[in-house]
């Protein structure tokens, strides 16, 4: 259900006497145990030089960075923890060390950038803290530490590490109970006590002197100084002040007449505007304007989310950035004038029964008077006098007024669920009546009018809830009705109308429950725009249109759920702007133009400022001074001076954009949390090197860094960063305070981070974190060197192993070859000696027998035996030659072949000439290859002897890459066409040549030439 109202409580608070109603509508930011404080009863607040806020409570010390609280508590078994949990006061020395007055445990110090405390407790020795019951603390300009206790004063000299203790009141010599300490602008140390009045330290005598002790019979809880040099004393009996010039005995202490004397005061502090803030232990907060003497009173308010948390206050602290911190029983609250961008009306309260629990619908401002339309009638409020004006309305109890339309100077029309009414102002009073100028006013009683607008022709248009659109011709006093017709696409899209507007050309813009419609001036046909699937042009992001603004070129539409929609009049295109673009909420109730470039949007989750040129949103919430984050329908107005009024569910705000205070203090970047692989680490993982921060992570670690602003006045901070190693442009991280780095390559990266407040003031760009991503072992230099060495080693050992294996194989081969050679030598010897000798004997015996035999047949047989033996001897000699390893070379092959050819041809009377190279290379020829080559030549010679009828043969040996053997005869030649392909001679020659990986050719020209070409590379290998 759409929330269109706000509950207004109307009680104007007034104090008796000089205390006035509220002037500054203070909107506090609250901190208590519900949002991180260790305990809600606050004793003291302090901001250190880095911007951290320290809050001392009755149970624990807290450090706040603008986002997270860090707790420091006493731990019994940890001597490095703070001495106790009750923190009464905090101060900082020039070195950044933080000092704490710890009730019931003396004093503690936290050295700069340390997490270990050093504690001081009374040991009752000469050089010892006086008492454990600490109540006040001061670090003077010489870095001496002054600790006030309930048993006296202890002064600690850091240089000598010695204490000076004073335990007696100089006035009446009784026990000295110190409540407050203060060093003024001239360097005087003032001591506020209980029952001993005000004391001052005499540096010459190193003793305390009375400075008006007779004026006080009760506690001096606080001492401070204003810009005029006046000392203010906060006491149980009110406020006293004096000028500190002159001798102590001449001091004139006066009671502050502007302040009620019976109210106990715990603290006074001054803000940047010169106002005095006064904290009471029993009656809340007072704000005193020293320029005009005005005193405003603020008390505990349970009904306000921004009101005072408690009337029982204990401390005030004015931080260096203009903030005021108020500590009390229920927590601590902060207020910054630069965040007070909105004037908050004082809840518009009255005791009248009829307006309690009302719902706010409409706002109008005229002559510094607010006219408020609500479910309980019409309210009028004088902004100068801060009081309500009389409104006479006999209809108000039963009428829900929504829209206010000005008719003339003191006349307005009111539109409601019961038609149209008239509001007139006369003699400081307001009267609601039936409009006499509207003759058919009774006609409107049947309508629940949601919105009304006057067009350029001075006619009125009324949008109703469920009964369509009404057009009133004001001159003729006639009414025309427009309603939705499901059969007519050019009719009104819905009878429930939420907003009406007249654009700059006089066209009527209608926002309905079913989209937007445009009715051209003087026309009756509606041009409809919705998010329907059948939409002929661009679709709306949501059909519920609550407000419209025309900037001349575009219509800007506030939708409920679809964000801000821009309708371009030129091309009818629609663009959406939602929370993804920075809008605070997609539910928008109102649009108020500051100008054509800036629109203010009241949403369901805060106020958004939108720049229509840059498309940038700036958002404001309760943390920036709003009464509530949720705004109302219809309740917005801009007056002629540019002041904007808007209604929230907790009341009305107003602001003038051009006069809004700016937060001039830039945030300070603070890395509050580091998560590595979703494990939370403290800042101890960050180290400092040459004043830069350094973080080392492993490859593929998931690094998430979360940043806090160390700023407390704004609610919205944006973050941007850049990594020069990736790119020089800033990456806009928006409101996301986390930066995640994952899957970066190993190496060094410089992360620069800036944070900005909602006034676009950015922090210093020098914050840098150097991140080193440690490479995995397989990407390191040493690993690459190791791999290189390993590859070399593997290659070396592989080559060595291969070489060793090869050598072994070669050795084994040589051994086998040697054994084979020995075996070949043995076989050749045995063949030559045994078989050769036997064959020779057979041949000789057959020759002898043949010579003695007379039988012709016997002689024939013996001749064959002799010839056969001779052939066997010849073949055996060839085999013996082939087997003999001593002949495994080219020289032996050529020599043996030459001898055979000459001998063989000489036996048949053929002239033989052998040509050999002058230098025969030393080439190894395997025994098998020698025999095959010899047999090739032998076969060629046999063919010549059998068929060529030659008288001469020329044999030529040539050696290059091949061994070329040419055998030429001068015979009759060979008819190559008649050579049988299957002849044994040719077959044998071809087989032997192929075994030698060679070739041969027969040339039939002037005899026959046979050429054998055998590669030298194949000679040493067995065929």
DRENLO-960464 format. One record per residue (C-alpha): residue in one letter; x, y, z. Coordinates in steps of 0.02 Angstrom, whole numbers, plus 50000, padded with zeros to 5 digits. Layout:
DRENLO-960464
AXYZ...
***
This chain:
DRENLO-960464
X500005000050000X500685017249953X501055028050103X500425045450065X500465053050235X501445057650385X500965057050565X501155074450637X501225077350822X500875095550860X501595100851028X502545117251037X503765116151182X504035131851285X505085135051437X504635147651569X505675163351590X506945167551458X507035150351380X506225151051209X505505138451090X506725129550975X507685140150854X508955127950782X508055112050736X509475100550782X509525084150689X510715072650782X511585057150723X511455044150859X512685031050921X512275018651058X512525000351103X511234995850970X512405001350831X514104996350898X514535006051056X515204994551193X514045002651321X512795016751308X513275027651457X514595039351386X515845048851494X516985057051365X517315059551180X518935064151090X519525065250907X521365061550881X522485069950751X522145056250622X520265058550635X519795043250739X518445046450866X518745039251040X517265036751156X517475032151339X516025023351425X515695015451592X516124998951512X517464999951381X518455011251266X517835013251087X518705019050929X517555024350786X518125026850606X516495033350533X515895015750496X516475003150625X516765002950812X518324994650882X518254989951066X519684990451190X519294981551353X520274976451505X520874958351499X521424950751663X522814940151592X523424953051465X524594966351538X524534975451371X522664978951386X521934994851460X521964995051651X520064995151672X518444997551576X517795013951649X518535028251546X518285045551620X519355056751509X520445055951351X521875067051289X523275066351160X525065072451169X526095080151030X526805063250979X525095055650948X525085045351108X523345043951184X523105045551372X521605039351469X520965042951643X520315026151701X519185026551852X519705013951986X521305009751888X522335025651873X522985030551702X523375021651537X524295027051381X524165019751206X525765023951111X525545030250934X525215016050810X525265003050948X523954990951012X524794988151181X524354999451326X525545005151463X524665007051629X525045018151780X524355013251950X524725019852125X526105010152211X526145021952361X527965025552326X528765042752310X528745042452121X527015035352098X525265039952041X524305047552186X522655038252171X521775025452064X520135035152064X520455045651909X519175058751861X520005071751746X521445072451622X522465085851534X523995085651420X524785102951427X525765111351288X527405104451361X526715086651352X526565085251541X525135073951592X523925080651725X522825067851807X521445073351924X520885060552051X519725059552199X521255060552313X522195074652231X523195079752077X524625069951993X525755078351865X526805066651758X528385072951672X528675061851519X530485067051503X530985061851679X529565049251701X529215056451874X527625061751963X527245077552061X525775074652179X524665087152271X523375079952390X522825094952496X521615109052457X522535125852476X520945134152543X520455123652693X521855110652694X520635096252675X520695082452546X520805088352365X519515080652248X519835085952066X518365086551943X519065096051793X520695102451714X520955115851581X522425124951502X521925142051437X522595151551287X523975159551392X524585142951462X523795144151636X523195127851710X521495128751794X520885115451913X519045113051954X518695103952116X517335098452230X517185108952391X518835117852355X518205129052217X519265134552070X521165132952080X522565138751968X524335131851951X525765143651995X527255138051888X528485147951996X528055139752161X527455123752076X525915124152184X524045127052174X523255143552223X521445147952253X520595157352112X518895160752186X518645146352302X517425156152408X516205157052264X515895138352255X515225126452382X514945112652255X515815104352107X516635113051960X516305099551830X517035108051679X518105123051628X518195130851455X518605147251369X517645157051237X518385166951092X518365182851197X519505175451330X518105172851455X518225157351565X516615147451585X516365136251735X515085122251734X514505118851911X513135109752003X512325126552034X512345133251856X513605142651749X514915155151810X516165164751708X517545177651730X518915186951640X520615179451683X521615195551664X522445202651820X522995194951986X522055179852046X521425188952200X520615202052088X519605189351986X517775193951976X516735178351955X514945180951901X513495169251884X512705167951712X511045176751727X510395169851563X510415152051631X509275144551764X510345142751920X509535127251988X510005116351839X511645107051865X512855109451719X514155096451671X514955104451519X514995119751406X515725120051229X515685132551086X515225128450906X515865136250745X514475149350747X514955155250922X513475147351011X513735140051183X513135122151204X512685117951383X512475100151445X511425097451598X511495081951705X509625082751736X508755093351605X509495089951435X510375101851316X510355120851301X510975131451157X511445149451198X511685162351060X512915174851131X512515187450994X510675189751033X510545181551205X509335168151145X509275151951246X508505136451165X508135120651260X508175102851191X507525088451292X507375069751273X506155065451134X505635047251114X504505051150966X505855058850858X507175048450768X508305063750773X507915070350947X508955070351106X509275052851173X509295057451357X509085072151477X510505065551586X512045072051494X513835069951550X514975078051420X515145089051266X516525088751137X516825100750992X517885091850862X519115100750745X517945098350595X516505108250667X515545094150746X514755094350918X514635078051015X513415075851157X513695061351277X512445055051403X511565040251479X510905032951316X512395035251203X513255049151108X512535060650974X513365071550844X512825087350757X513665096250612X513035112650545X513665108150371X512545092850375X511075103350434X510535106650256X508675106450296X507585116750411X506545104850513X504905111850573X504595108450757X503465093550724X502035106150699X501385101150869X499855106850962X498805099451099X497255099850992X496405082950991X495815084250813X497535085050730X498425071250821X498865056650707X498505066550550X499115062150376X500025075650278X499455078150097X499905095350034X500985110650071X500885128750017X501915143450078X501425161550069X502085176750161X503075166050284X501545156050327X501365137550292X499685130850237X499605112250267X498285100750193X498005085250295X496765071550334X496205081650486X495905097750396X496905113350356X498325119450468X499175136450458X500855139950538X501765156550560X503605153350521X504185169550605X503225168250766X503365149250771X501535147450812X499935141050735X498615152450665X496765150650683X495885140650546X493995140150548X493405124950454X491725117150484X492115103550355X493845098650413X493345084450528X492645074750383X493695080850238X495405075150176X496185090050089X497565086249964X497985100049842X498075118749867X497855130249717X498125149049736X496725159649661X497275177149712X498275185549850X497285178849997X496225165349917X496585147049880X495575132549817X495675116349914X495375099749828X494835084949931X493865068749941X492275079249952X492555090949807X493185108849800X493305121349943X493965138849963X495235145050090X495315163750126X496445173550241X495815188750331X496505198150481X497745184650525X496455170750520X495995157550394X494255152150343X493735136850242X492115138950147X491195133949990X491895143449840X490605156549789X491455159349622X491225141049576X489375139249534X489345120349506X490325116949666X488995104649726X489345094349570X491095090749635X490495083849802X490265066849720X492085066249669X493655061449765X494815074149686X496635068449687X497415082749591X496965099149503X497835111049385X497435127049291X497895127549106X498475142048996X496665145948950X496265148349135X495185132849137X495345119649274X495675101149259X495245089249401X495945071749417X494855060049519X495045043249601X494025031349493X492965043849398X494165050049268X494605067649216X493525083149233X493735099049129X492975114949199X492735129449078X492865142849210X492085156749107X490595146349052X490535136249215X490295120249113X491045103249148X491625089749028X492095072149083X493435060849008X493475042549058X494355026549008X493575016748865X494294999248843X493784999348659X494625015948620X496535016648622X496475035648616X495445037148775X496085040248950X497165025149004X496395024249179X495045032549282X496215033349433X497225049249411X498715053449522X499445069349448X499075083049321X500285095249242X500275108249105X501835108148996X502635123548920X501565122448763X499945121048860X499715102348837X498945092648980X500025078849055X499045065749151X499865053049267X498735038249304X498765020949381X499005014049205X500335025349133X500505042949068X499405051948943X499625067948843X498135078248789X498645091548664X497965109048695X496235110548617X496165091948573X495125077448642X496225062848588X497435055948719X499195050348674X499545036248796X501215029448859X501325014048969X502354998448999X501134987648903X501824974348788X500794982148649X501544999548674X501845007548505X503275018348571X504505016848714X503845008348871X503755015749045X504715006649180X503145006949288X501365012449252X501085021449418X501555039649381X501505051049534X502295067149473X502835075649310X504055089549264X504305097249092X506015104849057X505555109748879X506385095248790X505865080848900X504545075449022X505245068549184X504085055949265X504105050249446X503525032249452X503155021249600X504345006649577X505095011049408X506215025349461X506385041449362X505825040049180X506315052549045X505145054648896X506035063048751X504785074048659X505775073548496X505855054848466X504655048248600X506055037548674X506045033348859X507575032048971X507585024949147X508585030749298X508485019049447X509445013849601X510715005949485X511155023649428X511245030649606X509415035049642X509015032449826X507405022749789X506395017449637X504805023249726X504675042049693X503265052749763X503715070249705X504795080349585X505295098249626X506355107449497X507735118549561X508005123749380X507995114949212X509605105849258X509235100549437X507735090849503X507425086049685X506545069549710X505615064249867X505735045349874X505385030649987X507185030350049X507765048250059X507935064149957X508855063549791X509595077949693X509715073949507X510735083249376X509825081249210X511405085749113X512665074149196X511395061049257X512215061449429X511235058449590X511655065349762X510655057649903X510185063750077X509475053750223X509105056050407X510985056350435X511025072650338X509655080850440X508035074050367X506635070150488X506305053850397X506875044850241X505115041950176X504255056450087X502425059450047X501355060549893X500785078249843X501715086649987X502995097149894X503075115549847X504325128649789X504015146849829X504495162149728X506155163749820X506715146249769X506405138649941X505795120749929X504575112850052X504325094050063X503355082850179X504015066950259X503145054350369X503875063450520X503535081350470X504015095250351X505725100950293X506205116350193X507815121450109X508485133749982X509685124049869X510785139049832X511035142250019X511305124350075X512885122850182X514275112650107X515355100150195X517065107650161X518045094550258X518635080550146X518505062850212X520115054150256X520425037150180X520595023550310X520785005150270X519664997950405X519554979650355X520594967650253X519934950650200X521014938050112X520074923050046X518604928550157X519674928050313X519664944350411X521374951250457X521814966050564X522844980350496X524374971050557X524484963250384X524864980650318X526664986150341X527445003250314X528885005650193X529535023150157X527915030650222X526895020150101X525805005650151X526284988550089X525314972250076X525924955750011X524724942149953X524874926049858X524414922849677X522544919549656X522154926049832X520474934849842X520854951749921X519414962649984X519794979550063X518484989950152X518725008350181X518025020350311X517955039150287X518575045350458X517215058350437X515585059750531X514545073850460X513905065650301X512905049950278X513415046350099X515205043550046X515815038449876X517435029849833X518555029449681X520235021449647X521545018749515X522975006749484X524255014849366X524894997849314X523154994349245X522625011849188X522775030249234X520905033549247X519985033749413X518745019549434X517115025649509X516615013449646X515065023449694X514405020449869X515265003649877X516635005450008X517454988949960X518784985849830X519084968049773X520644962049684X520704944449613X521544935749467X522894948849449X524534943349373X526014942449493X526984958449523X526874975449606X525304986249599X525015003649670X523235006349731X522715024549749X521065027849840X520005043349865X518385045649961X517145059749935X515705066550038X513995070549967X514585088149926X515885080649808X517365085649916X518705072449889X520065066550005X521895068749968X522415058249818X524065053249899X523385038349995X524265023449919X524425005049955X525794995349867X525224977549839X526414963849793X525634948149722X526864934149754X527024923349599X526694904749616X528234894049615X527964889749433X528044908349386X529574913049489X531274916849414X532124903649518X530854890849458X531164895749277X533044894549308X532754877749392X531714871949243X533084878049125X534414869149227X533304853749236X533044853949049X534924855849023X535244842049149X533944830649071X534644834348899X536414831748962X536004815449048X534924810048902X536324813548780X537554805648898X536454790448920X536114789748734X537964791748697X538414778848827X537104766948759X537674770448583X539494767848630X539024751948718X538064746348565X539504751548455X540684742248569X539564727148564X539414729048376X541284730748359X541504715748468X540234706248364X541064712748206X542754707548273X542074690648317X541254689848146X542854695148064X543794682048160X542484669348110X542574675147929X544464673747934X544334656448008X543074651047877X544084658647735X545654650347800X544814633547817X544004635347646X545674640047570X546704627247663X545544612547675X544274613447534X545394623347419X546804610947447X545634596147419X544934603447257X546684607247195X547194589247233X545664582847138X546064593946990X547904588346987X547474569947007X546184570846868X547474579246755X548754565646793X547514551546765X546904559946605X548674560246534X548934541646568X547224535946511X546984529946332X545094528346339X544254543246256X542704542646365X543744541646522X544784556246465X543184566246433X542544562946608X544214566946684X544254583346587X542564588246657X543144583746832X544694594346811X543704608846739X542384607646877X543724607247010X544534622446933X542854631846932X542544627247113X544284633147158X543924649647072X542234652047159X542994646747325X544364659847301X543024672747271X542114667547430X543734667547529X544114684847461X542374690947507X542504683747682X544194690947718X543944706747820X545634713047766X544864716347595X543364726747658X543894742347565X543704750147394X545544747947351X545434729147374X543794728247275X544524737447125X546174727847130X545344710747144X544074714647008X545444721146893X546524705546918X545044694146884X544504703446727X546244703746651X546544685246690X544814679646636X544844688846469X546624684246433X546134665846442X544904668946300X546064680146197X545134696446229X546124712246255X545684720146425X546074737746480X545614743546658X545554762046705X545614766046890X545704782946985X547434789347028X546904790947209X545694778047273X544774784747427X544874775047587X543084768947584X542494753947680X541554741247576X540644727447667X541084709747616X539344706047546X539374722147446X541114718247380X540514701347320X538924708647239X539934721947147X541224709047091X539834697447029X539044712046932X540684714546838X540924695846819X539154693846746X539494707946625X541134699846571X540284682746552X538984690546435X540364698446332X541314682046315X539734672046272X538824684246155X539794699846103X541134692245990X542234706346051X544114707846037X544324720946171X543534726546335X543714743246425X543334743746612X543274760746702X543114764246888X542624781946948X542254787847125X541264803247181X539624802047278X539364785947184X540484771947131X540314771346942X540894755546851X540804755646662X541114739646561X541254742646372X541614730046234X541924732246046X540854717745997X539304716345889X538194724546017X536544719046089X534834720946016X533944727946169X532234724046093X532664705446090X533314704646269X532194693546373X531574702846524X531644686846624X533404682046574X534384675746724X535854687346692X534804703046693X533774697146840X535314693646942X536114710246896X534514719946939X534344710747106X536134714247154X536044732647103X534444735447202X535254727047353X536634739947335X535314754147319X536074758047149X535604757246964X536274750746801X536054755146618X536434746146455X537004756946310X537034748646137X538184759646034X539824754245949X539774738746050X538924737446218X539194747746373X538534742646543X538574756246677X538354752846862X538044767446983X538154762847167X538014775947306X539604777047409X538534779247567X537844761647548X539514752947523X539944751147706X538244743747753X537734726147722X536564723947576
***
